[in-house]
Structures are given as C-alpha cells and as structure tokens.
Amino acid sequence: MILKTIYKNDRISRANIARATGLTRATVSDAVNELKNDGIVAEVGVGKSKGGKPPIFLSIADDARCLIGIDLAEREFRGAVINLRGEIKHRLHGQIQRGNGESVLESVYELIDRLIPLAASPILGIGIGTPGLVDSQQGIVRNAVNLGWDELRLGELLNKRYHVPVHIANDSQVAALAEFTFGGNGSSPNLVVIKMSRGIGAGIVLNRQLYYGDKFGAGELGHVVIVEDGERCRCGHFGCLETVTGSEAIVRSAQKIAQSDPNSALHRFVPSFEDINMDIVSHALAAGDEGIKRLIAEAGRFLGMALANLVGILNVHRIVIAGSVACLGQELLGPVRREIQRRSLSALADETTVEITGLGPDIVILGAAALLLNNELRLP
C-alpha cells in the first residue's frame, strides 16, 4: 500500500503517506526504511517547514530495477530493458527461427540472452506478451498456432534458465495493462484495448484488474463470426472478424485493388502489389486513394459491429485501438464510432470513446513490463 502510494504520487512525505493510507506514522516509517534499504524508494528533497521538522520527500527510484519485456506477437520478436516507470532503456529485435515450436523457443532464448547483459540494475523479472491462449497463473501457453506451441510450459522453462520471476499473458491482455499503467489515463478503473494485427483480441481491465476469463480466453474477439458465409478463417470458422479487419485481410484486399486499378495510389509507393503491407496501405489512404478509403470504411464498419456488442455487454466507456492496424487512424475510427452509435443503446454509446493508443508499437513490450510490476510489486 505504501509503495503504491509513493508510485502514484511521486514526491510525497511520510506524513502525507500516513494520511493517504490511514496507517500510523511509525508503520509508514518502518516500511519506508525497508523500501529504502531495498533501493526501490529514495529521498529526493526537503519541503518547507510549517513550524516543525521539514518534510522529506520520497519517490520511486525509477532505475532501481530493470524489467525485461518481450513481444512475441509480430513477425519478428521484440524485447526491451525497461525501468520501473516504463521508460525503455534498451531495445532489441530478434529474427524468428521458423520451422517448429522448438526453433521458435530458441529464438526467444536468443533474444533474452542478448537483453540481460544490458540491464544496469537488478532484474525484477521477465514479462512476455504472446499470441494464443495462455494460462497466466501457471505460465503455460496452451495453444499458439503461429508459434507452433501447444501446452508449452514457457514460464517454467524461462525461470529455470534465467532464475528470475517470469510472467506471461496473451498479447492483447498485456496491451490493456500497458494502456492502463502507462497510457496516461489511470483515473478510469475500466478499459478495453483492441489489439489489431494479423489477429484481433481484446484486453479487458475491470475495476483496475486484468480480466482473463474462466479459462484465460476472455477477449477472443477476432474469432467471433461477423460475416455470414464469409471467408474461411484459420480457426476453421467462416467470416470471423479477423478475416475482414485483421492486417493480413486488409493487405490482401489492398493487393487486389492494386491489381485491378492501375491508377491506384498504391502504385506510387511500391513497384509490385506483392510488396504492399500495412504501412503502404496507410500511405495510400493518406494520399486519398478512393478504393483504399472504401476498404478501410468497410473494415471499420465490421469492427464497429463487434464493438457495439462489447459496449452493450460491458458498458466500458473507454475503448483503445492498438496494433499494426491502428496506423489507419481516424479513417478507421469514424466508421467504428458510427456503427457503435447505430447498433447499441444511445445512452451507452454516447458515453463511449474510441481512440488510438499513444503507446505505438511498444504497447506489448510495455504491457509485459506492466505485468511484472503488477505481479511482483502490486503496482500501479
């Protein structure tokens, strides 16, 4: 409780900690001394006296511990050394050794092996954001099709190899923790982050706690059927949200536009339609390509249909879009907002905001760090 109070208030005196927590000054003093001895809290200045002994301000020693954050959700693995305030000190990318689950695991080891020597202070632990169904309590990746993992005890393997605490969760779930912890709007106790890349997932924070679901599968929004008789999804169903709003689906549709329309703005940015990716789609959208505008409007409409159900079920006022598809910005958000208004109760829709994350492509790495803070220090 005392550490949380210092973390939230930054410069705060022992007396004000006692007032904020309801604890006695003696209890606060003892706990602060312990935190100082651990190096996590430091005295950072002296305040003005109001007739007695001047107050000594306390703050978190931001660099007292290093957190290793890993993002396994994209086409290349990404990792960082991060301090207690979410400041990235060092950043590395690692190529994935495709082939089977074992070779992918070796890629994870290689990335962490390179990150650990960069830590300038004791390592609090390793946090992982991974695609797939993850048992966060036991550190088991139940199923991650793209990585070739099935019932992989990743937490146990990493703990034995590196001898530090390891915490693992689905990438969308840690993205929600990142937004809640470092996104600058911690006043709201509830939040939904929609992470949109190849896959689509919702990370849900309710009453300041990450909601995992009964079997850790909460937020599998991408595999909700949204288009009757639509394209076959990799999950086996037809017309899942992922097949119309995932990054690969958008890129495939953009490639078809480039093939059929020689005047498309896409041709300005790449020599061949095969080179089109989400960045190129974003450039063509900014250039005013009408075909791409219609494509993104349709993707936004389908996403809005799915989010309208979330608005009605959860009544969470703040929804944040993250992932590679977030580069589409307002052209995506406009149709999303309109569809939410059209398909959910006005009294709820009017109070709901949908925005793009300000954390950019680092959101999963930061979320992995937030997972460590939450589990090891009960912060924020």
N, C-alpha and C positions, 0 to 999 in steps of 0.2 A: 504493500500500500504506500509506503514511504517512497520507495523507488519510483513508483508510478507517478506520484505527486511531483517529485523532482523532475521527472522526464517531461511531464506536461507543462510545468511552469517555468522550466529552465532556471532562472536566477530566483531563488527563494530561500528565506531564512528558516532556521529550525523552529522558531516561534510560529511562523506562518504555516509550516508543515503541520504543527500540532493543532492549529486552529482548523486547517482544511480536513484533517483526518479524524479529529476528535481524540487523538492519542495524547498521553501525558508527555510533557517535555522531556522527562527522564527516558521514557521509551524511545522517543524520537532521537534523542542524543545518542543512546546506545546503538541504535540501528544505523544512524549516520556514521558513527565511528567504524562500525563493521564494514559499511559500504566504502568508506574512505580507505580502509586497510586493504580492501579488495581492488582498489584503484578505479572503481566504477564511478564514484562520486568525488568531486573536488571542490575545495573552497575557492571562489572566484572573485571575491571582492568584499568590501566592507560598506555597509549602509550608514545613513545619518543616524546619530543617536537622538532619541526622543526623551532624554533625561537619564537614561541608564547606559548599560553597556551597548555599544553599537552592534547592530545585527551583522552576522557574517553570512554572505550569500553562498548558496550551494548550487551546483549544476552537475549534470551528467558529464563525465569525461568522455567526449564523443569517440575518441580513438583508443579507449581503454581495452576494447575488444574488437576483433575482426570477425566478420561473418562471411562465409563462403556461400554465395548464391549461384545456383545453376538453373539454366533454362534449357530443357530438352525438347521443347515443343516445335522448334522450327527446323529448317533443312540443314542447319549447322548448329551444333551445340554452342551455347554462350555461357560464360561464367564471369564472376567478378568478386573482388575483395571489397567489402563494404563495411563502413563503420556503424556505430550504434544509432546514428541519425539518418541512415540511409544514403550517405554520401559514398559514391563509388570511387574507390581509391585506385584500383587496377581492373582492367577489363581484358578478357581473352576470348577468342573464338576457337572452336575445335572442329575439325572435319570429322564426319561420322564414317566409321568403317562399316559399310553396308555388307550384308551377307546373311548374318543370323544374329540372334539375341546376344550371343557371347561376344561377337566382334563389336557390337554396339556398346556393350558394357565396358569393353576395353577402351573405347573412345571416351567414356565417362571418366574412367580411371586416369587416362592420359591428361584430360583437361584439369582435373582436380590436382594431379601431381604437379602441374605447371603453376597452379594458383597458390598452393600452400606456401612455397618459399617467398611469395610476395607479401605475406602477412607481416606487418611490423609490430604487432602486439598479439597476445594470446588469442587463439581461435575459439570463439564461442561454440561453433558447430558448423555443420554443412546443411543447407536448405536446398531442396530440389523441387522444381515445378516440372511435372512430366505429363504428357498426354496419357489418356487412358483412364481406366477405373483403378483407383488407388485406395487401399486400406491404410489410412493415415495413422491409425493407432498402432498398427503392427509394422508399418513401414514396408508393406508388400504391394508391389504393382500387380494387381490381379490380372489385368489384360491391357496391353498397349500394342495394338496391331502394327502400327507404323514402326515400332522399335523391335518387334519380334519377341516381346516379353510376355510371359504367361506365368503367373504365380511366382514372380521374382521377388525374393526377399532382399530388396535393394538396401533398405536401411541397415539390416544386419551385416550385409557384405561390406558396406562402406564403414560402418562402425568398427568392424574387425580390422579393416585395412588402415584406417586413419586414427582410431582411438579418440574420437570426439563425438558428441551428440549429433545425430542425423535425424532430420525431419523431412517428410515427403508428403506432397499433396498434388492433386490434379492442377494443371497449369492455370485453368480458369479460376479455380478456388484461390490459389495464391495471388493471382492478379487482383482479385477482390480485396485480399488482405493488404496488398501494396497500396491500392487506392485509398483504403480506409486509414492506413497508417501514415502514408507519405503524401497523399493526394491533396492535402490542404483543406479538407472539409470534414474534419473529425467531429464536428458538432452533431452530425446526424448519426443515430445509432443503427440505421438500416441502409443497405446499399446493395445494388445488383450491378455487377460488371459482366458485360457480354464480350467475351474474347472471340474475335472472328479472324481466323486464318484459314488454313486448309479445313480444320474442324471448327465447330462452333460450340461453345459451352458458356454456361452462366455460373459465375461465382457469387454466392449469396451471403451477405452479412446481416444477421438479425440480432438486434439487441446487443450489438458490439461483438458478437461471436460468429465465427465462420460456421455456416450450416452445411453439414456434409450429407445429410440424409441417412436413412436407416442402414443402407448398405454402401454408403460413401458415394452414391451415384447422383446426388442432387445436382441439377443444372445441366443435364444431358439434353440441352435444347436442340442441338444440331440434328438429332435423330428423331425428332418429332415430325411426323408426316404433315406437310403443309400444302402439297400439290397432289391432288388425286391423279393417279395413273401417270405420275411424273417419272423422271429418270431413276434408274436403279442406283441405290446408294451402296457404299462399301459395307454397310451394316447388313445388307440383304433386303431392306425395305425399298419401297419406291416413293419418290417425291419428298424425301426428308429435306428439312430446311437447309442443310449443308449442300444439297445438290443445286440450290438456286442462289445462295448467298455466301457460300464459302469461297475462299480466294481462288481455288482451282476451278470452281464452276464459273466464276466471273472471268477468269483468264481464258478459259475455253470459249466462252461466248464472245469475248473480245477478239479472239483469233478468227472466229467465223465472220465477224464484222469486217475485219481487215481483209479476209479472203474475198468477200463478196462486194466490198466497196473500195474501189481504187482511190477515191477521194477522201477516205477516212484520215483523220489527223494522226492515227496510229502510225501511218507510213512515214511521218516526219521523224519519228523517234527510233525506229528500228528498221534494219534492212529486210528482215523476214518476219512473217507473222509468228514463227516459232520462237522468236526472241521476246515476245510480249510477256510481261509479268505485271504485278500489281502496281509497281512504280510507273510503268509505261501507261497503264490504264488511267492512273491518276493524272499523268501529264496530258493525255488526250482529253480527259474530262475538263481540265483547266483550260485547254485550248478551244473548248466549245464544241467538240465532236457530238453531233446530234444522236448518232447511233449509240455511243457510249452513255450519253445522258439518259436515253431510254432504258438501256441495260441497267444502270445504277438505280434509276427510279423504280424499276421492277424488283430489283433485289431489295431495296428499301421497303417496298410495299409488303413483300413476303416477310421480311424481318419484323415489320410493324404488326403484322397479323399474329406472329408468335408472341411479341412483347405485350400485346393487348391482353393476352391470357395471363401473363405474369402480373400485369397491373391489377387485373381483377382478382387474382388469387392471393397475391402477397400485399398489395397496396403499399409498395415501397416507392417513395417519392423520387428517389434519385437513381437513374439508370445511366451507366457509363459504358461507352463502346471503346474497346481496345483491340489490339492485334493488327495484322497487316492490312485488313480491310478498312481500318479506321482512317487511313490516308485519304479516303474518299470524302471525308468531312461533311460539310453541310448538304452537298448533293445527295448524300445517303440519308442524313438525319431528317431532311424535310419530309420525304415520303413516310419515313418511320413515324414521325410525330403525327402526320395526318391520319395514318392508319390506326394509331392508338386512339386518337380522338373519335374516329369513326366506329371503332369496334369495342370500346369499353365505356363504362359509365362516366358521364361527363364530370361528375363531382370528383371522381378519382383521377381521370385523365388530366383535368385542369391543374391538378397539384403535382403532376409528374414531370420531371425534367429529364431529357435525354441529351447527353453531351459526349464529346470525345475526350478521352483521358489526356491529361497533361504530362503523363509519365513516359509517353512514347514507347519505343521498342524495348525499354528496360523494365517494363512493368512486371514481367515474370521473375526476372532476376531480383528485383526489389521485393517482390512478393515472397520469394524464397527466404530472403533476409528477414522479412516481417514474420514469417512462420517461425523462425528461430527465436526472435525477440518474444513472440507470444508464448512459445512453449518453454523456453529456458528462463526468461526474466519476467514473464507475465506482463509484457509491455505491448502496446501502449496502454 
